Amino acid sequence: MAERFAFGENWRRFLSSITGERIAEAERSLEAMLGAGALRGHSFLDIGCGSGLFSLAALRRGASRAHAFDFDPQSVACTRELKRLHLPGDDRWTIETGDVLDRNYVERLGRWDIVYAWGVLHHTGDLWTAMDRAASAVAEGGRFFVAVYNDQGLRSRIWRRIKRLYNRMPRPVQGAMAAAGFVVFGGGLIAKALVTARNPFARFSGRGRRGMSVYRNVVDWLGGYPFEVARPDTVLGFGRDRGLKLLEMKTCGGSLGCNEFVFVKPQGPGVTPPRRGAAGIPASGGWRG
């Protein structure tokens, strides 16, 4: 059995449920980290585009052009279908199969104002090479928006074994594992929603910022292999070593999720770094747990 999860199949099933509401939520989530109006007039590189939802969101928020690529041909096909449905014939949006680990391919893409790699580089099988390749595509003055799974030590190592096992199993067993995961994760969401007096079934429709329903998220989580993780300070060190300045950071509060980072690449010697608050914390309030 294959040990690499076919993310494209999951995204293909998700495609039919992409609504105007979900697109608008994707737009809001981009600007929540990048800043209001940050996309307007800027180029957008979507690494590991999945469904293509965030390329579409970037263009709707005024990006001058967007290039989306993915290692998985089904994800590329899904993105092309999304374009056909929402921006047919729009020359600003290019889509192709590509590998972020391929140095020559990334170099051919040139430099981009915003490089977006949300929750994908840790699935390449070589996280830090992928991070380096992605960061190299950022233009001077541009931003690198990346999300990486949080390192939880032993817990993360256990999940890595489960994910590898899932991908080795035949379809019926995978279905049983996903059903069990849905009961566990879904039950937890319902309990949390009831405690906080929220609609306990809202998340099941995929109204969260990433757009997938709970079941699709469970399949995506269980199948997500290769699987690597990183502590926030390790990612910050990566940026510091490459001269990148942190603009915004949002951690997952020590959970199984992704930590999000927005770095900016200075425009050369003597450039003024982003305004920062006390103790080196971004003045925008980026350290949000």
N, C-alpha and C positions, 0 to 999 in steps of 0.2 A: 504494500500500500504506500501511496505518496506521503511524504512528511511535510510538504508545503501546502498550506491551506489555500483553497481556491476562493479568494475573497470575491472575485468577480461574480461567481454564482450567487452569492449572498446579495451583492449589490443589484444584480439583475432582478431578483425577486422584490427588492425594495423599490425599484424604479417606478412601478405603477402607483405607489403611494406617495410620490413626491407631489405635494400640493402647493398652492400659492402661500399658504401659511408656513409650510416648512421652508420654502425658499426665503421668505421674509425673515424667519428665525435664523437661518444661516447667514443672511446679510447682517443681522444684528450681532451675531456672535463674532463675526469678523471685526466689526467696528468696536466691539466691546474691548478687544485686545489691541487692535491697531490704532484706534482713535477715530472719532467721527470725521468723515471726509478724507481719511487717509488713503483710500483706494482711488479717488478721483484723479484721472489723468496719469495714472501709474501702471506699469506693466506688472503682470501677475503670473508667476510660475507655480503650477499646482503639481507637486510631486506625489505620486501615488494617488491619483485623482479619484479612484473608487467609482462612485456614481456620477462624478462631475458636478455635484451640487455646489461646491464652493467656487469653482471656476465661474459657474453661472451667477452665483451671488456676487462675486467680485465685479463681473461685467455690469450687472444691474446697479451696482454702487459706483459706477463710473470709471472702472479700470479701462485703460487705453487699449489693452490687448491681454489675452490670456493664453498660455500654452499649458495643456494638461497632458500628462503622460503617466503610464502605469506599466508595471512588469506583466500584469495579468491581462491577456487579450480580451477576456470577457468584461473586465472593468473598462477597457478602452471602448468596446462596443456599447456598453451601457452609457458612457459619457457621450458618445456620438448620437445615441438615441435621444438623450436628454437635450442635446443641442438641436436636433431635428424638431423636437416638440416645442422648444421655447425660443431658440434663436436660429432658425433655419437660414443657411446661406450667409451667416455673419462671419466675415473674413477676420474679424478681430479674435476669433476663438479657433485655435488649432489644437488638434488632438492626435496622439500617436502612441504606439507601444515603445517603451524605453526603460532602461535600467539605470537607476541612480548610481549603482556601483561601477558603471562603465565610464571611466574617466573621459574617454574620447567623445562619448555621446554628450555628457554634461558640458564639456568644453565647447562643443558645437552649438549648444543652446545659447551661449553668450551670457550676458549679465542682465539681471532683472531687478526692478525696484522693490518688489515684494516676492519673497520665496516662501511658499507655504508647504509645510510637511507635517500634517497633523496625524499622529498615531500610525505612521507607516514605516519610518526608518528602523524601528525596533523589530520589524518583521522581515528585514532583508537578509538576515543571517550574518551581517557584519555592520552593526550599529555605528561604530565610530568612523569607519570608512564612509558610510552613507552620510553621516553628519558632515564630514569634511567635504565631500562632493557637493552636498546641498549648499553649505555655507559659501563655497567657492563661486556659486552662481549669483550671489548677491552683489548688486552694483554698489559703488561708493555712495553713501547716503541712503542706501536701501535697507530694508528690514527683512529679518529672517524669523518667521513665525513657525515654531516647532513644538510638538507635543510628544513626550516620551513616557513610557510606562514607569511608574514609581518603583524603585527597588525596595522590597520588603524583606530582603534576606532569605531566610529559610522558606517563608511563605511563597515567595516568588519562584524559588527553585522547585517547590512542590507543584506549583501551577505549570511550570515548564514541562514537567514530567507528564502531567495530565493532558496538556495540549498535544504533546508528542504522541501519547497513547491514542487520543481521539483521532488523530490523522492516520493512524495505522489501522484503525478499526473499519470493518465493513459498514455500509450505509445503515442497516437496521440498528446496529449497536450505537452508531453516532446519533441516530434519532432518539434512542432511549436515553443517552447521556444528555442530549439537549433538553429533552422533556424533564428530566430530573433537575437540570440546572434552572429551567424555567420555574419549576415549583419553588426551588430554594430562593432564587433571586426575586421572583415575582412576589412570593410571600413576604419577603423582607420589605419590598417597596410598599405593599399594601399596609403592613404594620406601621411603617414610618409615616405614611400619609395619614393614617387614622389618628396617630398621635399628634400630628401637626395640623389636624383639621383640614386637610386638603382632599381633593377628589382622588380616591385611591386607584382609579383606573385611568387617570389622565396620561400617565407615562406609558401605558400599554399601547397607546396609539402612536407613540413615537413623537411626542411634542417637545421632547428635550432638545437641547441645542445641537446635538449631533444628528437628530432626525430619525434614527431607527426605532422601531418598536422594541419592547423588552425582549420578545422572543428572538428577533433578528440580532439584537445585541448579545444575547446568550450564545447563539450559534457563532457569531463573530468572535466572541471572547474564547469559547472553548476551542475553536478551530485555529485561532491565531498563532500559527507556528510557521517559521522560526519565531522565537520569543526572547527578547532581551530587555533589560531594565537598567535604570540609572538613577542614582541619588541626585536631588536637585543641585547640591554643591558640585557634583561631577560635571553636570551640564554647564553650570556657571563657569567652572574652570576651563572647560572646552572653549567657551566663548571668549574668556579672558585671554587664553593662550593665542587666539587668532585676532586679537585686537577688537573684538566686538563689544559693544556697550549694551548693557541690559536696559531695556525700556520698560518692560512689563513682565511680571511673573505671577502665575496663579498655580498654587499647589493643590493637590487632591486631598490634602489633610491627612496624609499617611495611609490612604486607602489603596485599593487595587488599581485605581484609575491612572490617568495621565497627568503629569505636571506640564504646564504650558509656559512657554518663554517667547518673548519678542526681543530680539537683538537688533541693533542698528550697526551698520558698517560705517565708520567715520569716513569723511571725504578727503582725508589726507592729513599731513602734519599740521598741527596748530588748530585743528577743528575743535570747536567748543562741544564738549560732550553733553548729552541730555541733562536738563536741570534735575537736580536730585535733592531730596529732603534730608533730614537729619539722619546721621549714622549710615549714610550711603543708600538709603531706601528711596526708590523712585518717587518723585514728587507727585506722580499721578496716583499713588497708592497701590502700586502693583503687587505688593506682597500680600496677597489675599489667600488665606488657607481654605 
